[in-house]
């Protein structure tokens, strides 16, 4: 298949096409910083938390390859190829973010999370393909780094919102058991508006190329094949992955469970084991707010470090850049063991700052390395399949790590975060095996 020569885009064109990712990260950031505490506040036990997070990986496993397949074959005369999915996902996600903090029971919150994560995945998956669609290979590292920048900005603000409402606007952070605190409620409302507005900005300020290599009659033929043909194509793509994609998949398979364990347990670890408080108390809320603030600091580091990533990658290669970043993230998670009391909690900013460096690379370098080995007309479907190696380990962690918490770790959230650091170190070592040629 012929490849068209794509023009080099300006800084602001790359900025516009990536801006919507900031809104998507409001959805993820509010989850990562608050859902475990919301679950515990609604009565969940520590060993139940992993299973309650099962929505994110299962919806990603199902939704992303399907949306990738459909968006590869979509062309709207106004909205283009990927942007219809950005818009639909943003509308649905924003509605869920408004409903989530009004959940009155544990299972209501869990059910809303399933709908929310499905909607976020509808928006998120085409964004990865959007960069590869619109940028020449020489600019893709810059494009994915710009996405990392906006992910960092979005998560910084989203994670800090509960702390901001409490400390700047005197909104209470304490609530009775079974009720979500007002500072968290308002954070979700602001997140809903930010999600929708930022995606709308990208939809109306960016343009797309028509799908390559598909003549009108070929497109009509593809559309008549139906859903079964789509499943067969997903299976075929999965069995014929490029070699570099397989190498990257193994790295992802170890990287993401390390992150999941942090998201599952970091905030409750700070509130219950460092601040030594129980859910519903003022001390627990203080620990929870501090954890959110350190998440914000992590993401400040993420978006600032994203500006350096293209330079580092050009000097020492993308895989060596990713190796160094993962090792620093591993060190950060291991350092949580040095934080024993609230007086030492300043060290959590060091912990999450190092994680922020890793997070910046995780959000860009694997996708930049992957995009160069994919066929142009199947970038969406392969990006969706690549997500398998993020969500499958999370499914395993969600299903089985609760038993590990209960029987081997004695419910220690800090030890769970430590295991996450060990997994990041193994992923870093495997990065050196990737063939970038």
C-alpha positions as CSV (number, residue, x, y, z in Angstrom):
1,X,0.0,0.0,0.0
2,X,1.3,3.5,-0.8
3,X,2.0,5.9,1.9
4,X,1.2,9.5,1.4
5,X,3.7,12.1,2.3
6,X,2.4,13.9,5.4
7,X,3.4,17.5,5.9
8,X,5.4,18.6,9.0
9,X,3.0,20.2,11.5
10,X,3.6,23.3,13.5
11,X,3.9,23.3,17.3
12,X,0.4,24.7,17.7
13,X,-1.1,22.2,15.3
14,X,0.3,19.4,17.4
15,X,-0.9,21.2,20.5
16,X,-4.4,21.4,19.2
17,X,-4.6,17.8,18.2
18,X,-3.4,16.7,21.6
19,X,-5.4,19.1,23.8
20,X,-8.3,16.8,24.2
21,X,-6.2,14.2,25.9
22,X,-6.1,16.6,28.9
23,X,-9.8,16.2,29.3
24,X,-9.6,12.5,29.0
25,X,-7.1,12.5,31.8
26,X,-9.5,14.3,34.1
27,X,-11.6,11.1,33.9
28,X,-8.7,8.8,34.7
29,X,-7.1,11.2,37.2
30,X,-10.2,11.6,39.3
31,X,-10.5,7.8,39.4
32,X,-6.9,7.1,40.3
33,X,-6.8,9.6,43.1
34,X,-10.3,9.0,44.6
35,X,-12.0,5.7,43.6
36,X,-10.2,3.5,46.2
37,X,-11.1,5.9,49.0
38,X,-14.6,6.3,47.7
39,X,-15.0,2.5,47.8
40,X,-13.6,2.3,51.3
41,X,-15.9,5.1,52.4
42,X,-18.8,3.2,51.0
43,X,-17.8,0.1,53.0
44,X,-15.3,-1.8,50.9
45,X,-12.6,-3.9,52.6
46,X,-8.9,-3.7,51.4
47,X,-9.1,-7.1,49.8
48,X,-12.1,-6.1,47.8
49,X,-10.5,-3.0,46.2
50,X,-8.7,-4.8,43.3
51,X,-11.9,-6.6,42.2
52,X,-13.8,-3.3,42.3
53,X,-11.3,-1.8,39.9
54,X,-12.0,-4.6,37.3
55,X,-14.1,-2.2,35.2
56,X,-11.2,-0.4,33.7
57,X,-9.3,-3.4,32.3
58,X,-12.3,-5.3,31.1
59,X,-13.9,-2.4,29.3
60,X,-10.5,-1.5,27.8
61,X,-10.1,-5.1,26.6
62,X,-13.5,-5.1,24.9
63,X,-14.0,-1.5,23.8
64,X,-10.6,-0.4,22.5
65,X,-10.0,-3.0,19.7
66,X,-13.6,-2.6,18.5
67,X,-13.4,1.2,18.5
68,X,-10.0,0.9,16.8
69,X,-11.4,-1.4,14.1
70,X,-14.5,0.9,13.6
71,X,-12.5,4.1,13.5
72,X,-10.1,2.7,10.9
73,X,-13.1,2.4,8.6
74,X,-15.0,5.6,9.5
75,X,-15.0,8.7,7.5
76,X,-17.4,11.6,8.2
77,X,-17.4,14.6,5.9
78,X,-17.3,17.0,8.8
79,X,-15.9,15.2,11.8
80,X,-13.5,12.9,9.9
81,X,-12.1,9.6,11.0
82,X,-11.3,9.5,14.7
83,X,-13.1,12.7,16.0
84,X,-16.6,11.2,16.0
85,X,-15.4,8.8,18.7
86,X,-13.7,11.5,20.7
87,X,-17.0,13.4,20.8
88,X,-19.3,10.5,21.6
89,X,-17.0,9.3,24.4
90,X,-16.6,12.7,25.9
91,X,-20.4,13.3,26.2
92,X,-21.0,10.0,27.8
93,X,-18.0,10.3,30.2
94,X,-19.0,13.7,31.3
95,X,-22.5,12.5,32.3
96,X,-20.9,9.6,34.3
97,X,-18.6,12.0,36.1
98,X,-21.6,14.0,37.2
99,X,-23.4,10.9,38.5
100,X,-20.4,9.1,40.1
101,X,-20.1,11.2,43.3
102,X,-23.8,10.9,44.0
103,X,-23.5,7.1,44.3
104,X,-25.4,5.9,47.4
105,X,-23.9,2.4,47.7
106,X,-20.8,0.5,46.9
107,X,-22.2,-1.4,44.0
108,X,-23.8,1.7,42.5
109,X,-20.3,3.3,42.4
110,X,-18.9,0.1,40.9
111,X,-21.6,0.0,38.2
112,X,-21.1,3.6,37.3
113,X,-17.3,3.0,37.0
114,X,-18.0,0.4,34.3
115,X,-20.1,2.8,32.3
116,X,-17.5,5.6,32.8
117,X,-14.6,3.5,31.8
118,X,-16.3,2.2,28.7
119,X,-17.1,5.8,27.7
120,X,-13.5,7.0,28.4
121,X,-12.1,4.2,26.2
122,X,-14.3,5.3,23.3
123,X,-12.6,8.7,23.4
124,X,-9.1,7.5,24.3
125,X,-8.3,4.7,21.9
126,X,-8.7,6.8,18.7
127,X,-6.4,9.5,20.1
128,X,-3.4,7.2,19.9
129,X,-4.1,6.5,16.3
130,X,-4.9,10.2,15.7
131,X,-1.2,11.1,16.2
132,X,0.1,8.3,13.9
133,X,-2.5,9.3,11.3
134,X,-1.6,13.0,11.1
135,X,2.1,13.1,11.8
136,X,5.1,12.0,9.7
137,X,7.4,9.4,11.4
138,X,9.9,12.1,12.2
139,X,7.4,13.9,14.4
140,X,5.6,11.0,16.1
141,X,7.8,11.0,19.2
142,X,7.0,14.7,19.6
143,X,3.3,14.0,19.1
144,X,3.1,11.3,21.8
145,X,5.3,13.5,24.1
146,X,2.7,16.3,23.7
147,X,0.0,13.8,24.7
148,X,2.1,13.0,27.8
149,X,2.3,16.7,28.5
150,X,-1.4,17.2,28.4
151,X,-2.0,13.9,30.4
152,X,0.3,15.4,33.0
153,X,-1.5,18.7,33.1
154,X,-4.9,17.1,33.3
155,X,-4.0,14.6,36.0
156,X,-2.2,17.4,38.0
157,X,-5.3,19.5,38.1
158,X,-7.7,16.5,38.6
159,X,-5.7,15.0,41.4
160,X,-5.4,18.3,43.3
161,X,-9.0,19.4,42.9
162,X,-10.2,17.9,46.3
163,X,-7.3,19.5,48.1
164,X,-8.0,22.8,46.3
165,X,-11.7,22.8,47.2
166,X,-10.9,22.1,50.9
167,X,-7.9,24.5,51.3
168,X,-8.9,27.3,48.9
169,X,-12.7,27.3,49.1
170,X,-13.3,25.7,52.6
171,X,-15.4,22.9,51.2
172,X,-15.6,20.0,53.7
173,X,-13.6,16.9,53.0
174,X,-15.2,14.8,55.8
175,X,-18.4,12.9,55.3
176,X,-20.4,10.2,57.1
177,X,-19.8,6.6,56.2
178,X,-21.7,5.8,53.0
179,X,-21.6,9.5,51.8
180,X,-19.1,11.0,49.4
181,X,-17.5,14.2,50.7
182,X,-18.5,17.5,49.1
183,X,-14.9,18.4,48.0
184,X,-14.8,15.1,46.0
185,X,-18.3,15.8,44.5
186,X,-17.3,19.2,43.2
187,X,-14.1,17.8,41.8
188,X,-16.0,15.3,39.7
189,X,-18.4,18.1,38.5
190,X,-15.4,20.3,37.4
191,X,-13.8,17.2,35.8
192,X,-16.9,16.6,33.7
193,X,-16.9,20.1,32.3
194,X,-13.2,20.0,31.6
195,X,-13.4,16.6,29.8
196,X,-16.1,17.8,27.4
197,X,-14.7,21.2,26.7
198,X,-11.1,20.1,26.0
199,X,-12.3,17.3,23.6
200,X,-14.5,19.8,21.8
201,X,-11.5,22.1,21.4
202,X,-9.5,19.3,19.6
203,X,-12.6,18.3,17.5
204,X,-13.0,21.8,16.1
205,X,-9.4,22.9,15.7
206,X,-7.9,19.8,14.1
207,X,-8.4,18.1,10.7
208,X,-7.7,14.6,9.5
209,X,-6.6,12.8,6.4
210,X,-9.2,10.4,4.7
211,X,-8.4,6.7,5.3
212,X,-5.5,5.7,3.1
213,X,-5.7,2.8,0.5
214,X,-9.4,2.4,0.5
215,X,-11.3,3.4,-2.7
216,X,-15.0,4.1,-2.4
217,X,-15.9,0.6,-3.6
218,X,-13.5,-1.0,-1.2
219,X,-15.0,1.0,1.7
220,X,-18.5,-0.2,0.7
221,X,-17.2,-3.8,0.6
222,X,-15.6,-3.4,4.0
223,X,-18.9,-2.0,5.5
224,X,-20.9,-5.0,4.2
225,X,-18.6,-7.5,6.0
226,X,-20.3,-6.9,9.3
227,X,-19.3,-7.4,12.9
228,X,-18.1,-11.0,12.5
229,X,-15.6,-9.8,9.9
230,X,-14.3,-7.2,12.4
231,X,-13.8,-9.9,15.0
232,X,-11.9,-12.0,12.5
233,X,-9.7,-9.1,11.6
234,X,-8.9,-8.4,15.2
235,X,-7.9,-12.1,15.6
236,X,-5.8,-12.0,12.5
237,X,-4.0,-8.8,13.6
238,X,-3.4,-10.3,17.0
239,X,-1.8,-13.4,15.5
240,X,0.4,-11.4,13.0
241,X,1.8,-8.7,15.3
242,X,5.1,-7.2,14.2
243,X,8.1,-8.4,16.2
244,X,8.7,-5.1,17.8
245,X,5.1,-5.0,19.0
246,X,5.6,-8.4,20.7
247,X,8.7,-7.1,22.5
248,X,6.9,-3.9,23.6
249,X,3.9,-6.0,24.6
250,X,6.0,-7.9,27.2
251,X,7.3,-4.6,28.6
252,X,3.7,-3.3,28.9
253,X,2.6,-6.6,30.5
254,X,4.9,-5.9,33.5
255,X,4.8,-2.1,33.5
256,X,1.1,-1.6,34.0
257,X,0.4,-4.0,36.9
258,X,3.1,-2.0,38.8
259,X,1.0,1.1,38.1
260,X,-2.2,-0.5,38.9
261,X,-1.0,-1.6,42.4
262,X,-0.1,2.0,43.0
263,X,-3.5,3.3,41.9
264,X,-5.3,0.6,43.9
265,X,-3.5,1.2,47.1
266,X,-1.4,4.4,47.2
267,X,-4.0,6.8,48.5
268,X,-5.4,4.3,51.1
269,X,-1.8,3.5,52.1
270,X,-1.1,7.1,52.9
271,X,-4.3,7.7,54.7
272,X,-4.5,4.5,56.8
273,X,-0.8,3.4,57.2
274,X,1.2,6.6,57.2
275,X,-1.5,8.9,58.8
276,X,-2.7,5.8,60.8
277,X,-6.4,6.7,60.4
278,X,-9.7,5.0,59.7
279,X,-12.0,5.9,56.8
280,X,-14.4,8.7,57.8
281,X,-12.1,10.5,60.2
282,X,-10.5,13.9,59.8
283,X,-7.0,12.4,59.8
284,X,-8.0,9.9,57.0
285,X,-9.3,12.9,54.9
286,X,-6.1,14.7,55.6
287,X,-4.0,11.8,54.4
288,X,-6.3,11.3,51.4
289,X,-6.0,15.0,50.4
290,X,-2.2,14.9,50.8
291,X,-2.1,11.8,48.5
292,X,-4.1,13.7,45.9
293,X,-1.6,16.6,46.2
294,X,1.3,14.3,45.6
295,X,-0.5,12.8,42.6
296,X,-0.7,16.4,41.3
297,X,3.1,16.8,41.9
298,X,3.7,13.6,40.0
299,X,1.9,14.9,37.1
300,X,3.6,18.3,37.2
301,X,6.8,16.3,36.8
302,X,5.1,14.3,34.0
303,X,4.2,17.2,31.8
304,X,7.5,19.1,32.4
305,X,9.6,16.0,31.7
306,X,7.5,15.3,28.6
307,X,9.2,18.4,27.1
308,X,12.6,16.7,27.4
309,X,11.6,13.3,26.1
310,X,12.0,14.0,22.3
311,X,15.5,15.4,23.0
312,X,16.5,12.4,25.1
313,X,15.1,10.0,22.7
314,X,17.0,11.6,19.8
315,X,20.3,11.4,21.8
316,X,20.3,8.0,23.5
317,X,17.4,6.2,21.6
318,X,13.8,5.7,22.7
319,X,14.4,2.3,24.4
320,X,17.2,3.6,26.5
321,X,15.2,6.6,27.5
322,X,12.3,4.3,28.5
323,X,14.7,2.1,30.5
324,X,16.0,4.9,32.6
325,X,12.6,6.3,33.2
326,X,11.1,3.0,34.3
327,X,14.0,2.4,36.7
328,X,13.5,5.8,38.3
329,X,9.8,5.0,38.7
330,X,10.6,1.7,40.3
331,X,12.9,3.5,42.8
332,X,10.2,5.9,43.6
333,X,7.6,3.3,44.6
334,X,10.2,1.4,46.7
335,X,11.0,4.6,48.6
336,X,7.5,4.6,50.1
337,X,8.8,2.2,52.7
338,X,10.9,5.0,54.2
339,X,7.8,7.1,55.0
340,X,6.6,6.0,58.4
341,X,4.8,9.0,60.0
342,X,2.8,12.1,58.9
343,X,5.9,14.2,59.7
344,X,7.9,12.3,57.1
345,X,5.1,12.7,54.5
346,X,7.1,15.3,52.6
347,X,9.1,12.3,51.2
348,X,6.0,11.3,49.3
349,X,6.7,14.2,46.9
350,X,10.0,12.5,46.1
351,X,8.3,9.1,45.7
352,X,5.7,10.5,43.2
353,X,8.1,12.8,41.5
354,X,10.2,9.8,40.4
355,X,7.0,8.0,39.4
356,X,6.1,11.1,37.3
357,X,9.3,10.7,35.2
358,X,8.3,7.1,34.5
359,X,4.7,8.0,33.8
360,X,5.8,10.6,31.2
361,X,7.7,8.0,29.3
362,X,5.1,5.2,29.7
363,X,2.6,7.5,28.0
364,X,4.7,8.2,25.0
365,X,7.8,6.1,24.3
366,X,6.1,2.7,23.8
367,X,3.6,4.3,21.4
368,X,6.3,6.2,19.5
369,X,8.3,2.9,19.1
370,X,5.2,1.0,18.1
371,X,3.7,3.4,15.5
372,X,6.8,3.0,13.2
373,X,6.2,-0.7,12.7
374,X,2.4,-0.7,12.0
375,X,0.6,-0.7,8.6
376,X,-1.0,2.7,8.0
377,X,-4.5,1.3,7.3
378,X,-4.6,-0.7,10.6
379,X,-3.1,1.7,13.1
380,X,-6.4,2.0,15.0
381,X,-6.9,-1.8,15.4
382,X,-3.3,-2.4,16.4
383,X,-3.4,0.4,19.0
384,X,-6.5,-1.3,20.4
385,X,-4.8,-4.7,20.5
386,X,-1.7,-3.1,22.1
387,X,-4.1,-2.2,24.9
388,X,-4.6,-5.9,25.7
389,X,-1.2,-5.9,27.3
390,X,-2.2,-3.2,29.6
391,X,-5.6,-4.5,30.6
392,X,-4.8,-8.3,30.9
393,X,-2.4,-7.9,33.7
394,X,-4.8,-5.5,35.5
395,X,-7.5,-8.2,35.1
396,X,-5.2,-10.7,36.7
397,X,-4.3,-8.3,39.5
398,X,-8.0,-7.4,40.1
399,X,-9.0,-11.1,40.3
400,X,-6.1,-12.5,42.3
401,X,-4.3,-9.7,44.2
402,X,-7.1,-9.5,46.8
403,X,-6.2,-13.0,47.9
404,X,-2.5,-12.0,48.1
405,X,-3.4,-8.9,50.2
406,X,-5.5,-11.0,52.5
407,X,-3.3,-14.1,53.0
408,X,0.3,-13.0,52.3
409,X,0.5,-9.2,52.9
410,X,-1.9,-9.0,55.9
411,X,-3.7,-6.1,54.2
412,X,-0.6,-3.9,53.9
413,X,-1.2,-1.3,51.2
414,X,2.4,-0.2,51.4
415,X,3.7,-3.7,50.6
416,X,1.3,-3.7,47.6
417,X,2.8,-0.5,46.3
418,X,6.3,-1.9,46.9
419,X,5.5,-4.9,44.7
420,X,4.5,-2.4,42.0
421,X,8.0,-1.0,42.2
422,X,9.6,-4.4,41.7
423,X,7.5,-5.0,38.6
424,X,8.5,-1.7,37.0
425,X,12.2,-2.7,37.5
426,X,11.6,-6.0,35.6
427,X,9.8,-4.1,32.8
428,X,12.8,-1.7,32.5
429,X,15.2,-4.5,32.0
430,X,13.0,-6.0,29.3
431,X,13.0,-2.7,27.5
432,X,16.7,-3.2,26.5
433,X,15.6,-6.2,24.4
434,X,13.5,-4.0,22.0
435,X,14.8,-3.8,18.4
436,X,14.3,-0.2,17.2
437,X,15.5,-0.8,13.7
